[in-house]
Each structure stands twice: as C-alpha cells, then as structure tokens.
C-alpha cells in the first residue's frame, strides 16, 4: 500500500541540507586520507576557507549594477521606442 503522507517543504529542505552536509564531510574524509592530514585539521581549514569566501562575496545591497537590464532582459540600447 502506498503512503499518501505529504512532507512539508521545510522538512524536505532540512533533509536536503543534512544530506549535502553529510556528502561534504565524506568528501573531506576522502581528501584527508589522500593528503594524509587529520580530518579535524582539514575540517577546520575548510571552515576557515568557507568563512573567508563568505566575507569576499559582497552583500546584495553592496552590488552595483554596471549592466542595466530591464524586466524583459534587454539593455537600454536594445530597446526600440514605441511608435
């Protein structure tokens, strides 16, 4: 008999996030083994790297739009005047 229970989007998102974290940890384990580095040390390095990457990406409010595009995906010089 098939179950008709529905999962909430929040539950699905949490499951996906846990799965992604688990896959990332498994990848770090493999890399640590190849490099001969303790997993804890590699995990700490990765954590620091991720924090540095998050600092390097500007917040959305800080991004300056240097290539203006209208809602239809056209740039101002591609638009034709109505008429």
C-alpha positions as CSV (number, residue, x, y, z in Angstrom):
1,X,0.0,0.0,0.0
2,X,1.4,3.4,-1.0
3,X,1.6,6.1,1.6
4,X,-0.1,9.4,0.8
5,X,1.6,11.3,3.6
6,X,2.9,14.6,2.4
7,X,6.1,16.2,3.7
8,X,6.3,19.8,4.3
9,X,8.7,21.9,2.3
10,X,10.6,22.7,5.5
11,X,11.2,19.0,6.2
12,X,12.4,18.4,2.7
13,X,14.7,21.4,2.8
14,X,16.2,20.1,6.1
15,X,16.7,16.6,4.7
16,X,18.4,18.0,1.6
17,X,20.7,20.2,3.8
18,X,21.6,17.3,6.1
19,X,22.4,15.1,3.0
20,X,24.6,17.9,1.5
21,X,26.5,18.3,4.8
22,X,27.0,14.6,5.0
23,X,28.3,14.4,1.4
24,X,30.6,17.3,2.1
25,X,32.0,15.5,5.2
26,X,32.5,12.3,3.2
27,X,34.4,14.3,0.6
28,X,36.6,15.8,3.3
29,X,37.3,12.4,4.7
30,X,38.5,11.1,1.3
31,X,40.7,14.2,0.7
32,X,42.1,14.0,4.3
33,X,43.0,10.4,3.6
34,X,44.7,11.2,0.3
35,X,46.6,14.1,1.7
36,X,47.5,12.3,5.0
37,X,46.1,15.1,7.0
38,X,43.9,14.5,10.1
39,X,40.2,15.0,9.4
40,X,39.8,17.6,12.2
41,X,42.6,19.7,10.8
42,X,41.1,19.6,7.3
43,X,37.6,20.3,8.6
44,X,39.0,23.4,10.5
45,X,40.8,24.6,7.3
46,X,37.6,24.1,5.3
47,X,35.6,26.0,7.8
48,X,38.0,29.0,7.7
49,X,38.0,28.9,3.9
50,X,34.2,29.0,3.8
51,X,34.1,31.9,6.2
52,X,36.7,33.8,4.1
53,X,34.7,33.1,0.9
54,X,31.5,34.4,2.6
55,X,33.3,37.6,3.5
56,X,34.7,38.0,0.0
57,X,31.2,37.9,-1.6
58,X,29.5,41.4,-1.3
59,X,26.1,41.6,0.2
60,X,23.3,42.1,-2.4
61,X,22.8,45.7,-1.2
62,X,26.5,46.4,-2.0
63,X,26.4,45.2,-5.6
64,X,26.5,48.0,-8.1
65,X,24.5,47.2,-11.3
66,X,27.0,48.1,-14.1
67,X,25.0,46.4,-16.8
68,X,21.4,47.6,-16.6
69,X,18.8,45.2,-17.9
70,X,15.0,45.8,-18.0
71,X,12.4,43.2,-16.9
72,X,12.5,41.6,-20.4
73,X,16.2,41.1,-20.3
74,X,17.0,43.8,-22.7
75,X,19.6,46.5,-22.3
76,X,18.7,50.2,-22.9
77,X,20.4,50.3,-26.3
78,X,18.4,47.2,-27.5
79,X,15.1,48.8,-26.8
80,X,13.1,50.4,-29.6
81,X,10.9,53.4,-28.9
82,X,7.2,52.7,-29.1
83,X,5.6,54.1,-32.2
